[in-house]
Amino acid sequence: MGKDCGNHGDDEFKRTCRQLLTILLTLAILTGIVVLIVYLVLRPTHPRFILQDAALRQLDLSNVSSSAAAVLSTAAQFTLASRNPNSRVGVHYDRLDVYATYKYQQVTLAARLPPVYQGHGDVDVWSPVLAGPNVPFAPFLADALRKDVANGYLIMEVRIDGRVRWKVGSWTSGHYHIFVTCPAYFITSGNNGVVGAHGFRFQTPTYCHVEV
């Protein structure tokens, strides 16, 4: 008699465990389906960045000695615009560091843009001044820069490295890394082969490549 009661108790415990596991599995599946639907419906589109304008104020290349690497001093102001194309998703720009490069070498110090929240369809504009005094420059880059200037054009890149969060209603996501690359085209009517900022002008606004 006692044995039967014991078996009955074990059966009830197993049945309860199976029911609990079924409920938990069902909830997990439903949660996954809801998350997938929300992601597919509200999947945020990358913010759109445009390099609107640029002014090259300094571009001085010099050699300390014949055996040493060249030294480049650069100063420029860039005007960048960002638009949130999402109709349901806001964007928190928590950190945006912007700097300039030439042929993938950083030639200015990074400037920190102020944090901002960008609502649906909002546009923000920044005009940071970037400077890079006495940046060591490899000989092959110095030669390339001299040739570019002698030919009357210069291509730099403005890059943004930062962290963003998405906001949907009262929910805010965790941080995502954002990386923006904007080509900056400069031309000059002069062709004197002198490395300097004078005579260069920004050619045209350009769209930026955005990775999140």
N, C-alpha and C positions, 0 to 999 in steps of 0.2 A: 504493500500500500504506500509506504513512504517512498519507495523507488519510483512509483508512478507519479506521485506528486512532484518529485524532483525532476523527472523528465518533462512534465507539463510546464514547470517553471523555466527550464532551459529553452523549451520551444517558444514560450512567450517572449523571453529575452532576445532570442534570435530574430523573431518576427519584428519586434520593436526596433532592433538594430537595422534590419533590412528596410523597414519603412523610413527610418531616419536617414539612412544613406540615400534612399530613393529621393526623398525630399531635398536633401542637400545637393544631389546631382542635378535634379530638375532646376533648382534655383541657380546653380552655377551655369547651366546651359542657357537659361532665360537671361541671366545677367550678360553673358557673352553675346547673345543675340542682340540685346538692347544696345550694348556698347558698339557692336559692329554697325547697327543701323544708324546710331548717332554719328559715328565716324564717317560713314558713307554720305549721310545727308549734310552734315556740317563740316566736312573735311575742309580745313582752311586753305585758301589759296595764298601763295607767297605774297608778301607785300611787294609793291612795285616801286623801284627806285629809278630816278633819272638824274644824271649829272647835267644841271641846267647851264652852269657858267663856271668859268675858271679864269683866274688872273695870275700869271707867273711873274712874281716880283723879284726873284733872285735865282740865278743859276750860274754859280761860279765854280769852275773846275781848275784846280791847281795841283802842282807837284811840289812836295816839300823838298825832295831831292830826286836825282835820277834813278836811284835804286828803290825808293819808297813808293808805296801805292799812292795813287792820286787821292785828293780830298775834294769832296763835293759839298757845297753849301747851297741849300735850296729853301725858298720861301714862296708859298702860293696860297691863294684863297679859292676855295671851291664852294659852289652852291649846289646842294643836294636836296632833292625833293622825294618824299616817300608818300605813297597812297595805299590805304587799306582797301582792297577791292571786294572784301567779303561783306555780304549783306546781313549776316547773323553773328559774325565772329569779330570781337575786338582784339587789339594787339597791345600788350604791354612791352615797351622797349625798356628793359631794365638796365642794360649796359650796351653802349655803342662806342667802340674805339675806331677812329678813322685815321688813316695815314696814306702816304703816297709812295709809289714804287716806280722804278724804272727797270724794265727787263727782269722783273721778279725780285729785285733787291730793294729793300725798304730804304727810302732816301729822306724821310722826315720822321720826327717823333710822332707818336700816336696822340691824338687829342680826344678827350672823353666828351661825348655829346650828352646833353642833359636828358635824364629819363623822361619818358612821355607815354601817355596812353592814347592810342589811336582808335577812335570809334569807327563805326561802319561808314566807309566811304570818305573818311577824314584824310586830309593832306597836311603834312608837316614839312617845313623847309628849314635847313640848317646851312650856315655859311662859315665853316671853321677856317681859321688861318693855320696852315701847317708849315712848320719850319724844321729844317735839318741842318744845323751848323756843323761843318767839318766832319762829314761822314766819310770814313775810309771807302775808297772806290777801287775795285779791281782794275788792273790795266786794260783788260779786254773790254770792260764796260766803259772805261774812259775813252777808248778808241771808238767804240760804237756811238757814244754820245757826241763826240767831235764830228763824226761823219754825218750823223743826223742833223746837227746844227748847220754844218756846211751845205747840206742839201736842202735846208730851209724848212724842216719839219721836226716835230718831236712828239713821241707817243709816251704818255705816262699812264699809270693806273691809280685810281683812288679806291682804296679798299676799306671795308667796314667789317669789323669782327665784333660780335656781340651776343647777347642772350635775350630771348623774347619769351613771352608767355601768351597763350591764347585765352580769351574770355568769352564764355557763352552764358548769357544770363547772369546768374550769381556764381557760376562755377568758373574757376580759373585753373588752367593746366599747370604742370611743372615747367621748368625751364627747357628751352630748346636753343641750340646754337644756330646763329644766323651769320652767313658770310656773303658779303656783297662785293662785286668787282665792277668798277666803272671805268671804261677807257676814256682818256682825255687826250684829244688831238689838238696840237698846237701847230700853227704855220707862221712863217715870216716872209715878208717880201724881200728882206735882206738876204744876202748870200755871201757874207764876208768870212764865214768860218770861225767867228769868234763865239766862244761859249758864254752866253749871257742872256739875261731875261729880256733885254731891250729888243723890240721888233717882233716878239712872239705874241700871237693872239689866239684865243680859243676859237676853234673852227666851228663846231656845231654841238648842240645838246645830244647826249647819247643815253640810250637805255642801259641799265646795269643788269648783270647776271646775279641772280639771288639763289642761294642755297640755304635750306633750313633742315 
